[in-house]
């Protein structure tokens, strides 16, 4: 059973516009959420995270929103740039589970000039 | 500061052969992890080590063994490779700072089992 789901395999956005990537989870014990970015033939790189005690975290062009009642989080990228084209993974963990991450399937973002 | 390094980058095995994937981190992190990534799927945890001297199973441990050689190194061993183990393998180490945590990943090992 997939505990973390990214239902959109791909997303195409025009440069300068907003990219919104979505992620749903089923396990209410998750209390920490992360977004990773992955280029082909490279390992995932950490982008931004949010604790379950918050509903928003911002870092430059990247903002993560958490809606605990809906078990939903989203990553907003504004403005989108061609260099943002990559696969984005959301991941979830519980503090008392040794840092084990449960990943979604990923969303491939394509930002067109 | 190299972060997380993995060797080899790419490997081809025949069914039944064995091999060890090596991972090392120079960030003095206590916890280390092995994941695999298959097409259309996210990363799945194989094994992890919360600290030197301890290891635990993740979601998909069957067919694998691990060794936490010291604080820096965490190896993954396939005793008898199967085509189902064709995948990209990522090692990671974890940094915690207060209530924040991050896992840093290596560049991956691409494994093809024929």
Interface residues (C-beta under 8 A of the other chain):
Chain A: X4 X6 X9 X32 X34 X36 X41 X42 X43 X44 X45 X46 X49 X51 X89 X91 X93 X98 X99 X100 X101 X102 X103 X104 X105 X106
Chain B: X4 X31 X33 X35 X40 X41 X42 X43 X44 X45 X48 X50 X56 X58 X59 X90 X92 X94 X96 X99 X100 X101 X102 X103 X104 X105 X106 X107 X108
